[in-house]
Amino acid sequence: MNFTALTPPLGDNRKLIDRFMKPLSLFFILFLSLGATLSFAQKGKLSGKAKLKAQLESHRWTSPLPEEKAKALPKNVRHATFKSPSMKIEVGYYVVLPYGYHAPENKNKKYPVVYHLHGGRPGAESKSVSLAGFVLKAMRTGKIQPTLYVFPNGGPMSWYNFPQAENGLGEDVFVKELIPHVDATYRTFGTRSKRGIEGFSQGGRGTTRIMFKHPELFGSTAPGGSGYEPEEKIRDNEGAESGAIKFVSGYDAWSLAKAYSKRKNVPPLKPMLWVGAKGFNYDYNLKYMIYLDQLGISYEKLIVPDAPHSAKIIYEKKGLELMQFHDRNFGP
């Protein structure tokens, strides 16, 4: 028997092999791609949790500047602490004392106070204290009245209550503990009409939430460069900012503004929203202004041309307008 006749030519074998292997190769590539995608997603989820864990563990409720940097601060800027009644630990803050605060002739004089909420996570009272120089210059030159400025520590989640973390109630420590401590320790008026709040980025988010949640506390409010996009995400996802971070549903700048607009007999707020026109969240700040218009909430706006997402640069360019906004609200 001639077996040669029964054996396909070599070229035919290759064609058969190619026809058989190409689908297998495609399937194998798709299988590997799917596995890589799932693996990446799992790693991303884990990295989010790991990042949160590292953030929470790195936070310290007392975070002063390093000694060398602290030496460069004006003498009117002081670091202080108080013992938190709820946490039983020391909580740090910086306070800017007006010129003449300790002069004998001023021993009975009282002062308005502005709280500046820092950006970023986790919290640290040292993060925004460099703005103190602008404040002191404005007071020294008579552009604003003598005023205390306080730079608090926002806690592990920066101005949010985050009970999942140990000692994680950043908002409560600020509102329920620091403010009463400052009023008891320094010669503030201790009244809504002479108390202001401002902040930038995360601090702008915190300022917005806190002013709408506690309008009875602040007569002057100014959220700046606020991250209203993640706040909207929290609203739309029942409190979830990400896979790793979840707050109570309704605990966001959009929901709290709406709730405030529906409340009866609440103290009026007319905040100043300030933002750099070249900041990455500029458009969302404009969107939030439109939202306030829809809710019937009045506001002023301070848009700084050519300014990026930087509180310091905005203060350099237009900080005096922001400080004078508070000054007008405080009155003589």
N, C-alpha and C positions, 0 to 999 in steps of 0.2 A: 504494500500500500504506500502510496505517495503522500506522506504526512506534510510535505511542503505545501501541497495544494490546500490543506486544511488550516494552515497557520496564516493569519493575516499578515500582510507586510508590516514592517517596522513603523512606517508612517501611520498606518491605520491604528496600531497599538497606541501610539502617542496621542492620536485624536481621541481614542476611547478614554485614555488616562486623563487627558485635559477635560473632557466632557464630565468625567466623574469627579475630578479634584476641584474644579472651579467652584461648584456649589458648596463643597465642603470647606474650601478656603474662605468663601464669603461668610458661611455660617460661623466659622471659627473666629473671624475678625469681628463679626457682630457680637459674638459671645464675649470676647475679650473687652470690647468697647463697653458693653453693658456692665460687665464686672467692674471695669475701671470707673464708670459713672457712679455705680452704687457705692464703690469704695470711697470715691471722692466725697459723695454726699454724706456718708457716714463719718468720714474724717472731719468734714466741715461742721457737722453737728457736734461732734466731740470737741473740736477746737473752740466752738462757741461756748460750750460749757466750761472748757478748760480756761478760756480767756476770762469768763465771768468769775470763776473760782480764784484765779490769780489776782483779779481786780479787787475782789472782796478781801482777800488775805493781805493785800498790800496796803489797804487803807489804815490810817491811824487818825484817831480823833484829835490828836495834838500833832500838828505838822508845821512847825515854824521854819523859817528860812535857815539855811546853814549859817554858821556864825559869821563867816566872812561877808556874806551878802547882807546879813542883818545889820552889820556895822555901817553899811552904806545908806540905811534908811534914815530919813529925817528924825530928829529927836522927838518930834511930836507923834511919831508912829510907834506904838507899843504892842508887844505881844502879851497876851494875858490868857488865863484859863479859868474855868469854873468847874465845879463838880456836878455832873449831870445827876439830878435826882432819880431819873429812871434807870440809867445805866451804871451808876456808881463809879464812874471813871471821869478823868479830866477831859474837858473839851476846850480846844484852843480857838482863838480868834485874834485878829489885829484890830486895834482901834486907833483912829486918827483924832487927836485932841486939838481943838481950836487954839490958836495963839491966845495967850492970856488966861487959859483955863484955870491955872493954879495961882493966878495973881490974887492977892488979898482982896482987892476991890471987887473981884468977880466971884467971891466965895458963895454968894447966894444966886448967882446968875444961872439960868437954865438954857438949854440948847436943843434945837431940833436934831434929829438923827436920821441918817440914810444908811440902809443896809445894802451892800453890794454883793450879789451872789455870783460866785466864780463859775467859769465854764469847766468842761472836761469831767472825766470820771477816773478814779474815785475823787472824793472831796479832799481839799487841803486849804487851810486858811491863807497859806502863802501864795496861792496861785494868782491872785489879782491885786495884791497889796502894792505892786509897783505903780498903780494908778493914784496912790496917795499923793504923789508929788504934784499932780495936776490940781487936786483938791486944795492942797495947802497954798499953791500959787494963787488960786482964785480967791481964797480967803485973805491972803497977804495983800493982794492988790485991791481989796474991797469990792470984788466983782460978785461975791456971794456973802451972806451973813455968816458969822461963826457957827459951824455945824459939826457935829460928830459924824464920822464915817466909820462904819464897822464892816470888816471883812470876815465873815464866818466860815466855818468848815461844813460842807454840805453833806457829809456822811458817805458811806460806801457807794451809794447810788445817786449821789449829787442831787439833793433836794427832794428826792422821792422817799416816801415810806416804803421800805422793802423788807417786810418782816421775815422773809426767807433767810435773810442774812443776820448773823449775830450783831446786835447793836446797830440795826439797819434802818432805824426810823429817822431819817435825815430831816424830813419836814417837821415832825413833832419836836425834835430837839431844838430846831431853829425857832419855831413859832411859840412853843409852850415853855421852853426853858431859857434859851439865849436872850430873847427879847425881854422877858421879865428880869433876868439877871442884869442886863445892861441898864434898864430903867432903875433898878435898885442900887447899882454900883456907881453910875455916873449921873451927873446933873442934867438929865434929859427932862423934857416936859412930860413924857409918859402918856401922851395923848395921840389919838389918830391924826389930828390936824397937823401935828409936828413930827410925824414919822413917815419916812419914805422907804421905798424898796426899788431896787434896780438890779439887773444882772445881764450877763451876756452869754450867748450860746446855750449850753446846758443851764446856765444861770438865768438866761432869758426864758427858757422853758419853765424853770422853777418859779421865777417871778410871776409869769402869767398864771400858772396853776394856783399859786398861793394867793395872789391878789383877788382872783375870782372866788376862791374858796373862803378867804378871810377878809372880805372888803371892809369889815369893821376895824381892822388894824391899821390900815395905811391910807393916808390922805394924799400921797403922791406916789405914783407907780410908773415904772419905765422899763419894760422888757426890751432887750436889745439882741439883734442877731440870732433870734430864737429858732430852734430846730422844730418848726411847726410840721414838717413832713413826717418825722418819726412820731410826733404827737398824733397826727392824723392816722398813722398806721396803728397806733395803740387803740385809738377809737374804733377803727374798722375791724380790728381783730380781737375784740372783747378783752382788751388789756394786754395783749401780747405785743411786745416790741420786737421780739425775735423768738427763735426756738428755745433759747435759754432764759430769756428775761420776760416775766409776765407780772403785770400789776393788776390791781383791782379794776374791773370794768368800769369805765366812766371817769377814771383818774387820769385825765389828759386835758390839754389846753382847749381843745375844741368842745368837748362835752361840758367842761366846767364853765366856759363862757356862755354856752347855751343855757345851762342851769341858772347861772347868775341873771341872765336876761329875763328869766321867768319868775324870779323871786320878787316878792312884794316888800316895799318899805325897807330896802337895803341901802346902805350908804352909797352915794354915787361915786363911780370911778370914771376918770377920763385919762387913761394912760398915754404916755408918749412911747411909740414904737420907733426904735432907732436901729438902723441897719446900713451896712456898707453896700453901695450899688454894685460892687464887684465881688461881694461875698457869695459863696456857693449856694446859700439858702435865701438869697435876695428875692427870687420869684415867689417862694413860698411865704415870705413875709408879706408881700403884696397880696397874695391870695388870702392870707389871714385877715388883712385889713378889709378886704371885700366881705369876708365872712362877718366881721364885726359890724360893718355897714348893714348887712342883712339882718343882724340881730338887734339893730338899733342902739348899739353901744358906741358912744362918742370916743374919739381918741385924737391925739396929735401924732404927727409923724416927723421923724428927722432922718432923711435919707442923705447919706454922705457920698458924693460922687468920688469915683476913683479909690474908694476905700475897700480893702479886702475884708475877709472875715477875721477881724482883729479889734478887740476892745481898745488896745493901746493906740492903734493908728486912728481909730475913730475919736478917741479922747484927744489926741494931738490935733485933729482937724476941727472937731465940733464939740469937744467935751464941755466947753464952757456953756454952750446952749443947753446941754443936758443938765448940768449943775444948776443953771439959772431957772430951768423948768421946775426943779424941786423948790428952789428958793422962792419963786412966785407962789407956789402952792402953800408953802409954810406961812407966807405973809410976814409982816414986820414983827 
